């Protein structure tokens, strides 16, 4: 009979414990190596120098915020009131400047309107003179004359309108005067022989000063022609009225006097147009006064 030997079971727990310890030792070694490597890397790159002071410095103590008191609120309110008053004063000053500027612009506009009115009136007067001197009808200028000068110079306007309807020019007066020359020096048609002889004898002996013009009809005729050439119709009228044949120049004298009256009327219109227009002075608007700041009471701060 063969004997069978049974071996007892082997205990493996000590081996398992030794394997766990070795694994733990290896893991600890790796962790230590990682920490050393990280510290070395942080030291050489400078990260450790920047992080350590921040980590090691103690936290800053927090200052408790004091609760606002009544005195603080009063000071804030006073500051706001002062700022409001300053803004109101600035706005008031700006408004006053704008009002003053507006008044100046208004006065300039009124003055410019007066100047434009004067220029228009002068233009109408000059246009009327040009039409009358040329012997042309007034046309639309008649209405313009009555609108511009009908109230201030009605007589002058009527004279100019009448003269335009029966025009008399310097050229027409000169032509009529030339045609009247023989009759002006010959004497009146009703003059008798005795009157003619007396006039001739009186003209032979004339006593006058050297500075006085010659009273001879021929000399008066020459002076009258020169006066007409210079549009001095008044001097020509004075010479014709002293000529022997002045009765033959009755119509010429009437036309010449009408021409003088028309020129005088034109001069009156031009003087009226050139008159400075009356501009009423504009009173600047009242300056807006800023309201005085309201009285404020300061609450005393209790001593602590």
C-alpha positions, 0 to 999 in steps of 0.5 A, spaced: 500 500 500 502 506 497 502 512 502 500 519 500 503 525 503 498 531 503 502 538 503 499 543 508 497 550 504 502 555 503 500 562 506 501 568 501 498 574 505 505 576 507 507 576 500 501 581 498 503 585 504 510 586 502 508 588 495 503 593 497 508 596 501 513 596 495 508 600 491 506 605 496 514 606 497 514 607 489 508 612 489 511 616 495 518 616 491 514 619 485 510 624 488 516 627 492 520 627 485 514 631 482 514 636 488 522 637 487 522 638 480 516 643 480 520 647 486 526 647 481 522 649 475 518 654 479 525 657 482 529 657 476 523 661 472 521 666 477 514 664 478 516 662 485 519 669 487 512 672 485 507 667 488 511 666 495 510 674 497 503 674 495 501 667 499 505 669 505 503 676 506 497 677 511 491 679 508 489 687 509 485 689 514 478 691 512 476 698 514 469 699 516 465 704 512 462 709 517 455 710 516 453 717 513 451 722 519 446 728 518 452 733 518 454 729 512 448 729 508 447 737 510 454 738 507 452 734 501 446 738 500 449 745 501 454 743 495 449 741 491 445 748 492 452 751 491 453 748 484 445 749 482 446 756 484 452 757 479 449 753 474 443 758 474 448 764 474 451 762 468 445 760 464 442 767 466 449 771 464 448 767 457 441 769 457 442 776 458 448 776 452 443 773 447 438 778 449 443 784 448 445 781 441 438 780 439 436 787 441 443 789 437 440 785 431 434 788 431 436 795 431 441 793 425 435 790 421 431 797 422 437 801 420 438 797 414 430 797 412 431 805 413 437 805 408 433 801 403 427 805 403 431 811 402 435 808 396 429 806 393 426 813 394 432 816 391 432 811 385 425 813 384 426 821 384 432 820 379 428 816 374 423 821 374 428 827 373 431 823 367 424 822 364 422 829 365 429 832 362 428 827 356 421 829 355 418 822 356 412 820 360 412 818 367 408 811 366 409 807 372 413 812 375 407 816 377 404 811 381 411 810 385 412 818 386 405 818 389 407 812 393 413 815 396 412 822 396 405 823 396 404 825 403 411 829 404 411 833 398 404 833 394 405 839 391 412 837 388 409 831 385 403 834 382 408 839 379 412 833 376 406 830 373 403 836 370 410 837 367 411 830 364 404 831 361 407 838 357 414 836 357 419 842 357 426 841 355 433 845 355 433 843 348 426 846 346 428 852 350 434 853 346 431 852 339 425 857 341 430 862 344 434 862 337 428 863 333 426 869 338 433 873 337 431 878 331 424 880 335 428 880 342 433 885 339 428 889 335 423 892 340 415 891 340 411 890 334 407 896 336 413 901 337 412 907 333 417 911 330 418 916 336 419 910 341 424 907 336 428 913 335 428 915 343 430 908 344 436 908 339 438 915 342 438 912 349 442 906 347 448 910 344 450 913 351 450 909 356 454 910 363 456 904 367 461 902 371 467 897 368 465 891 372 457 892 370 455 888 364 453 891 358 446 893 357 446 892 350 441 888 347 446 884 343 450 883 349 444 880 353 443 876 347 450 873 348 449 872 356 442 869 355 445 863 350 451 862 355 446 861 360 442 856 357 448 852 355 449 851 362 442 850 364 442 857 368 435 858 365 434 863 371 439 868 368 437 867 361 430 869 364 433 875 367 436 877 361 430 876 356 426 880 361 430 886 360 430 886 352 426 891 348 422 885 344 421 881 351 413 882 349 415 877 343 418 872 348 411 871 353 410 864 351 418 862 352 418 866 359 412 861 361 415 855 359 422 857 362 418 858 368 415 852 368 422 848 367 424 852 373 418 850 377 419 842 375 427 842 377 425 845 384 420 840 385 425 834 383 430 838 387 425 837 393 424 830 392 431 828 392 432 832 398 426 828 401 429 822 399 436 823 402 434 825 408 436 820 414 430 816 416 428 816 423 430 810 427 427 810 434 432 807 439 431 800 441 431 800 449 435 793 450 431 788 454 431 788 462 437 783 464 434 777 468 437 777 475 438 771 478 435 769 484 439 769 490 441 763 493 436 760 499 439 761 506 441 754 509 442 752 516 448 748 518 447 743 523 453 743 528 457 737 528 457 734 535 464 733 538 467 726 539 
